[in-house]
């Protein structure tokens, strides 16, 4: 699945920007959280959380393998 380029972190995303990116956005008190599901809806859920020591790019490589293995990946 092709991915859109992720804008610079210092840039505030507009509703138009968010609608052009993969996944979805949930509005929270201090902004938005981006999330994306893959894999079968009825598969066991695996939640991949990026953070200080594990950047998003790590999960970008692992999520497709997990989804193809039958897991529902968030």
KOLKESE-387147 format. One record per atom (N, C-alpha, C, O, CB): residue number from 0; atom name; x, y, z. Coordinates in pm, 1 decimal, m for minus. Atoms other than C-alpha are relative to their C-alpha. Glycine has a CB too. Layout:
// KOLKESE-387147
 resi name       c1       c2       c3
  NUM   CA        X        Y        Z
...
// end
This chain:
// KOLKESE-387147
 resi name       c1       c2       c3
    0    N     84.6   m115.3      0.0
    0   CA      0.0      0.0      0.0
    0    C     90.3    123.0      0.0
    0    O    176.1    135.1     87.4
    0   CB    m96.9     m1.0    121.3
    1    N    m86.0   m118.5      5.5
    1   CA    159.3    333.7   m101.6
    1    C    m27.7     93.6    116.7
    1    O   m142.0    109.4    159.6
    1   CB    m19.9     74.2   m132.3
    2    N     11.2    m92.8   m112.4
    2   CA    225.1    581.0    177.5
    2    C     24.3    142.1    m48.9
    2    O    110.6    166.3   m133.3
    2   CB    100.2    m37.0    112.7
    3    N    m22.5   m141.5     29.3
    3   CA    195.0    957.6    153.1
    3    C    119.6     47.0     82.0
    3    O    149.1     m9.7    187.2
    3   CB   m127.6     86.2     31.4
    4    N   m111.6    m56.2    m75.5
    4   CA    493.8   1162.2    263.6
    4    C    m53.4     61.4    128.4
    4    O   m157.2    127.5    127.8
    4   CB     77.2    105.7    m84.0
    5    N     41.2    m55.6   m128.5
    5   CA    469.2   1257.8    629.1
    5    C     56.7    141.9     11.2
    5    O    177.5    161.4     m2.3
    5   CB     48.6    m90.2    119.3
    6    N    m47.4   m138.9    m11.8
    6   CA    487.8   1636.5    676.5
    6    C     95.3     16.6    118.1
    6    O     96.0    m65.5    209.7
    6   CB   m119.0     96.0     15.5
    7    N    m92.8    m29.9   m109.6
    7   CA    755.0   1787.7    902.0
    7    C    m75.4      9.3    131.6
    7    O   m189.2     56.0    134.7
    7   CB     76.4    131.3    m27.0
    8    N     66.4      1.9   m130.2
    8   CA    675.8   1750.9   1273.1
    8    C    m39.5    138.8     48.9
    8    O   m134.7    152.0    125.8
    8   CB     89.6    m65.1    101.6
    9    N     30.5   m134.1    m48.1
    9   CA    675.9   2125.5   1327.6
    9    C   m119.3     62.9    m72.1
    9    O   m168.7    167.7    m30.7
    9   CB    121.1     88.4    m15.7
   10    N    112.1    m52.7     76.9
   10   CA    399.5   2178.9   1073.6
   10    C   m132.1    m48.3     60.3
   10    O   m145.5   m166.0     93.8
   10   CB     10.9    m42.6   m148.4
   11    N    132.8     39.5    m47.6
   11   CA     38.4   2180.0   1195.1
   11    C    m79.4    m49.7   m119.4
   11    O    m86.6     17.1   m222.5
   11   CB    m73.9    118.9     71.4
   12    N     77.0     58.7    108.9
   12   CA   m177.3   1954.5    981.2
   12    C   m140.5     57.8     m3.7
   12    O   m203.9     77.7     99.8
   12   CB     m5.8   m152.1     14.3
   13    N    138.1    m44.0     17.9
   13   CA   m502.6   2082.6    840.2
   13    C    m87.9   m123.3    m18.9
   13    O    m36.6   m234.3    m33.5
   13   CB    m13.3     97.8   m121.8
   14    N     90.9    111.2     28.0
   14   CA   m812.5   1866.5    793.4
   14    C     28.3    m57.4   m138.5
   14    O     16.8   m178.3   m158.5
   14   CB   m147.1     45.9     10.2
   15    N    m33.4     46.1    135.6
   15   CA   m714.1   1848.0    423.8
   15    C    125.7    m86.2      3.0
   15    O    130.4   m190.7    m61.8
   15   CB     20.0    120.4    m95.6
   16    N   m122.6     79.8    m13.8
   16   CA   m363.9   1724.6    515.2
   16    C    m33.1   m137.4     57.5
   16    O      8.9   m239.8      3.5
   16   CB    103.1     72.6     90.3
   17    N     33.7    127.3    m65.1
   17   CA   m506.4   1458.4    747.9
   17    C    m78.0    m92.1    m92.0
   17    O    m57.1   m213.4    m89.6
   17   CB    m80.2     25.2    126.4
   18    N     81.2     84.4     88.3
   18   CA   m755.6   1337.2    486.1
   18    C     83.7    m62.9   m112.1
   18    O     41.7   m161.9   m172.0
   18   CB   m114.1     82.1    m60.6
   19    N    m83.8     54.2    107.2
   19   CA   m470.7   1276.2    238.1
   19    C     99.4   m104.5     50.0
   19    O    167.7   m167.6    m30.6
   19   CB     74.9    112.1    m68.2
   20    N    m94.5     94.7    m58.1
   20   CA   m267.8   1057.9    476.5
   20    C    m66.6   m134.7     26.6
   20    O   m188.5   m141.7     42.4
   20   CB     58.9     56.2    129.4
   21    N     58.0    131.9    m29.5
   21   CA   m312.5    684.0    537.7
   21    C    m47.1     m8.2    144.3
   21    O     m2.5     69.6    228.7
   21   CB    102.1   m111.2    m27.8
   22    N     48.0     18.0   m135.9
   22   CA   m496.4    565.4    846.6
   22    C   m106.9    101.2     35.0
   22    O   m175.0    154.9    m52.4
   22   CB    114.3     10.0     97.8
   23    N    102.1    m91.6    m49.8
   23   CA   m719.2    783.4   1060.8
   23    C     58.5     82.6    113.5
   23    O    167.5     53.9    163.0
   23   CB   m126.2    m77.3     47.4
   24    N    m42.3    m88.2   m108.7
   24   CA   m691.5   1056.7   1323.5
   24    C   m112.2     10.8    100.9
   24    O   m228.3     29.0     64.5
   24   CB     39.6    140.0    m53.1
   25    N     96.1    m18.7   m108.1
   25   CA   m864.4   1074.9   1661.0
   25    C     33.1    131.9     68.6
   25    O    148.8    157.9    101.5
   25   CB      3.0   m120.0    101.8
   26    N    m19.4   m129.3    m67.7
   26   CA   m912.9   1418.7   1818.6
   26    C      8.6    m26.3    149.6
   26    O    m78.0    m92.6    206.7
   26   CB   m116.8    101.1    m32.9
   27    N    m15.6      8.7   m145.1
   27   CA   m784.7   1435.5   2176.3
   27    C     17.1    142.0     53.9
   27    O     21.6    237.5    m23.6
   27   CB    122.4    m91.3     39.4
   28    N     m4.7   m131.5    m63.4
   28   CA   m753.5   1723.2   2423.8
   28    C    106.7     91.6    m58.1
   28    O     80.1    209.4    m82.2
   28   CB     23.4    m15.8    146.6
   29    N   m110.8    m85.2     42.2
   29   CA   m415.7   1848.1   2300.5
   29    C     35.2    m16.0   m148.0
   29    O    146.9     17.0   m188.0
   29   CB    121.3    m29.7     83.9
   30    N    m27.0     13.9    143.2
   30   CA   m444.0   1769.6   1929.5
   30    C    m62.6   m124.5    m57.8
   30    O   m180.0   m153.4    m34.2
   30   CB    148.6     m1.9    m25.3
   31    N     47.8    119.5     68.7
   31   CA   m474.6   1451.3   1726.4
   31    C     97.4   m115.2     20.6
   31    O    217.0    m94.2     40.9
   31   CB    m19.3     27.6   m150.0
   32    N    m81.1    120.5     m0.9
   32   CA   m349.1   1093.2   1742.5
   32    C    m26.0    m71.6   m131.7
   32    O   m141.0    m92.3   m170.5
   32   CB    m32.8    m91.8    124.0
   33    N     12.0     73.2    125.9
   33   CA   m280.2    910.9   1416.8
   33    C      1.6   m149.3     29.5
   33    O     80.4   m195.3    112.2
   33   CB    114.4     38.4    m98.5
   34    N      0.0    144.9    m15.3
   34   CA   m364.9    540.5   1394.6
   34    C    m36.6    m65.0   m132.0
   34    O    m96.7     m3.0   m219.8
   34   CB    m97.4    m43.9    110.9
   35    N     24.5     73.8    123.8
   35   CA   m388.0    274.5   1126.9
   35    C    m18.0   m147.5     35.0
   35    O     61.2   m203.5    110.8
   35   CB    117.3     19.8   m102.5
   36    N     24.4    142.5    m18.0
   36   CA   m534.2    m78.4   1124.9
   36    C     39.4    m74.6   m126.0
   36    O     26.4    m22.2   m236.6
   36   CB   m147.7    m26.7     35.1
   37    N    m22.1     90.1    112.9
   37   CA   m424.2   m366.2    902.7
   37    C    m21.6   m142.6     49.8
   37    O    m27.5   m167.3    170.2
   37   CB    144.2     18.0    m61.4
   38    N     22.2    139.9    m36.3
   38   CA   m479.5   m740.7    895.7
   38    C   m147.4    m31.5     13.7
   38    O   m232.0     57.6      6.1
   38   CB     71.7    m33.0    129.3
   39    N    140.0     42.6     m7.5
   39   CA   m797.5   m943.0    937.4
   39    C    m71.3     56.0    123.5
   39    O    m14.7     61.2    232.7
   39   CB     m7.9   m152.2      1.0
   40    N     79.7    m59.3   m108.2
   40   CA  m1072.2   m786.4   1149.4
   40    C    m13.7    m95.0    118.2
   40    O    m17.4    m50.5    233.0
   40   CB   m138.5     38.8    m51.3
   41    N     20.0     97.5   m107.5
   41   CA  m1113.7  m1108.6   1348.8
   41    C    129.5    m60.2     52.7
   41    O    125.7   m151.9    134.7
   41   CB    m89.3   m110.1    m48.1
   42    N   m128.8     51.4    m48.1
   42   CA   m740.1  m1170.1   1403.7
   42    C     31.7     50.4    139.7
   42    O    m25.7    149.8    184.3
   42   CB    112.0     39.6    m95.4
   43    N    m42.6    m47.9   m131.8
   43   CA   m573.8  m1140.3   1745.7
   43    C     63.1    138.6    m13.7
   43    O    142.2    162.2   m105.0
   43   CB    100.5    m99.5     65.4
   44    N    m46.5   m137.8      8.7
   44   CA   m498.8   m773.4   1812.7
   44    C    143.5     15.1     50.2
   44    O    179.3    m35.8    156.4
   44   CB    m92.2     90.9     79.0
   45    N   m135.4    m38.8    m39.0
   45   CA   m138.6   m648.6   1823.6
   45    C      5.6    151.2     m9.6
   45    O    m26.7    208.3   m113.7
   45   CB    110.4    m68.6    m90.8
   46    N    m10.3   m145.8     m1.5
   46   CA    m81.6   m285.9   1923.9
   46    C    147.6     37.5     m4.4
   46    O    223.7      2.1     85.7
   46   CB    m69.9     61.0    126.3
   47    N   m138.2    m43.3     16.1
   47   CA    244.6   m133.4   1798.9
   47    C      6.6    147.7     36.5
   47    O    m60.9    230.2    m25.1
   47   CB     51.9    m25.3   m146.2
   48    N     m5.6   m137.0    m50.1
   48   CA    338.2    184.8   1985.7
   48    C    138.5     58.8    m24.4
   48    O    237.2     11.3     31.8
   48   CB    m35.0      4.8    150.3
   49    N   m129.8    m65.2     17.7
   49   CA    614.0    412.9   1859.2
   49    C     30.8     86.6    121.1
   49    O    m59.4    132.1    191.5
   49   CB      2.1     85.0   m129.4
   50    N    m38.1    m83.5   m113.2
   50   CA    808.8    604.5   2116.0
   50    C    144.3     41.9    m10.0
   50    O    201.8     45.3   m118.8
   50   CB    m23.9    m72.5    130.7
   51    N   m135.8    m52.3     m5.5
   51   CA   1146.7    730.2   2224.0
   51    C    101.8    m96.4    m61.8
   51    O    185.7    m54.1   m141.4
   51   CB     37.8     29.8    143.9
   52    N   m100.8     94.6     48.3
   52   CA   1343.2    411.6   2149.0
   52    C    m45.5    m81.8   m120.7
   52    O     36.2   m150.9   m181.7
   52   CB     38.2    m93.3    110.9
   53    N     52.0     75.5    113.8
   53   CA   1118.3    260.5   1878.8
   53    C    m75.8     95.4    m91.2
   53    O   m192.6    125.2    m66.0
   53   CB    m91.9   m117.2     47.0
   54    N     67.8    m94.2     89.2
   54   CA   1040.0    498.9   1591.6
   54    C   m105.8    m67.6    m86.0
   54    O   m104.9   m189.5   m103.3
   54   CB    101.0     69.0    m89.1
   55    N    107.1     48.2     87.3
   55   CA    737.0    462.8   1365.3
   55    C     54.7    m85.3   m114.8
   55    O     m7.4   m184.3   m153.6
   55   CB    m79.2    118.2    m56.2
   56    N    m56.4     72.5    114.7
   56   CA    963.8    342.9   1081.6
   56    C     27.8   m146.3     32.1
   56    O     25.5   m230.0    m58.2
   56   CB    128.4     67.1    m46.0
   57    N    m20.2    139.9    m39.9
   57   CA   1037.9     23.9   1279.8
   57    C   m128.0    m79.6    m22.3
   57    O   m124.4   m189.0    m78.6
   57   CB     44.1     m9.2    148.5
   58    N    128.2     69.8     14.2
   58   CA    669.2    m71.0   1287.3
   58    C    m44.5     m4.7   m145.2
   58    O   m114.3    m97.7   m185.6
   58   CB   m107.5     67.7     84.9
   59    N     34.7     m1.2    141.8
   59   CA    629.6     24.4    921.5
   59    C     53.4   m124.6    m70.2
   59    O     m7.3   m174.0   m165.2
   59   CB     54.9    126.5    m67.5
   60    N    m58.5    122.2     57.9
   60   CA    855.1   m272.8    840.6
   60    C    m63.5   m126.7     57.4
   60    O    m71.9   m228.0    m12.1
   60   CB    151.2     m2.8     24.5
   61    N     53.0    119.3    m66.8
   61   CA    693.9   m514.7   1090.1
   61    C   m149.7    m20.5    m16.9
   61    O   m196.3   m134.3    m21.9
   61   CB     31.2      6.7    144.8
   62    N    145.7      9.4      6.3
   62   CA    323.1   m436.5   1058.1
   62    C    m49.3    m86.3   m116.8
   62    O   m137.1   m169.9    m95.4
   62   CB    m59.4    138.7    m10.9
   63    N     49.9     83.1    110.4
   63   CA    275.8   m590.0    708.7
   63    C     21.8   m149.3     24.3
   63    O    m65.3   m230.1     m8.2
   63   CB     67.8     40.5   m129.7
   64    N    m27.0    141.0    m29.9
   64   CA    438.6   m917.8    819.1
   64    C   m100.1    m54.3    101.5
   64    O   m153.8   m163.8     84.4
   64   CB    143.6    m17.4     52.9
   65    N     96.9     43.3   m101.4
   65   CA    217.0   m938.3   1127.8
   65    C   m140.2    m13.1    m58.8
   65    O   m211.0   m109.5    m29.7
   65   CB     m1.8     98.6    117.3
   66    N    133.0      3.3     62.2
   66   CA    m96.0   m859.2    925.2
   66    C    m13.3   m122.5    m91.1
   66    O   m116.0   m190.3    m89.6
   66   CB    m25.8    130.2    m80.9
   67    N      4.0    117.7     88.6
   67   CA     m9.7  m1127.2    666.8
   67    C      3.2   m130.2     79.1
   67    O    m36.3   m234.8     27.5
   67   CB    117.5      3.4    m98.3
   68    N     m3.2    118.1    m88.1
   68   CA     42.8  m1370.6    957.6
   68    C   m130.7    m20.6     73.9
   68    O   m142.1   m112.0    155.5
   68   CB    112.9     12.5    100.5
   69    N    132.2     19.0    m58.0
   69   CA   m320.5  m1324.9   1061.5
   69    C    m33.2     89.2    117.6
   69    O   m140.5     75.6    176.4
   69   CB    m14.1   m138.4     41.9
   70    N     26.6    m90.1   m111.6
   70   CA   m291.6  m1055.0   1326.5
   70    C    m70.8    126.2    m47.4
   70    O    m51.1    171.9   m159.9
   70   CB    130.0     36.5     71.4
   71    N     59.8   m131.8     21.4
   71   CA   m505.3   m741.6   1346.2
   71    C     98.0     98.9     61.2
   71    O    121.5     95.6    182.0
   71   CB   m146.3     12.3     64.4
   72    N   m107.8    m87.8    m46.3
   72   CA   m243.0   m468.6   1373.7
   72    C    m50.4    142.8     12.6
   72    O   m108.8    197.6    m80.9
   72   CB    120.6     m5.8    m96.1
   73    N     30.5   m141.2    m23.2
   73   CA   m301.4   m125.4   1524.4
   73    C    131.9     71.1     18.5
   73    O    134.3    192.3     39.8
   73   CB    m94.4     20.6    124.3
// end
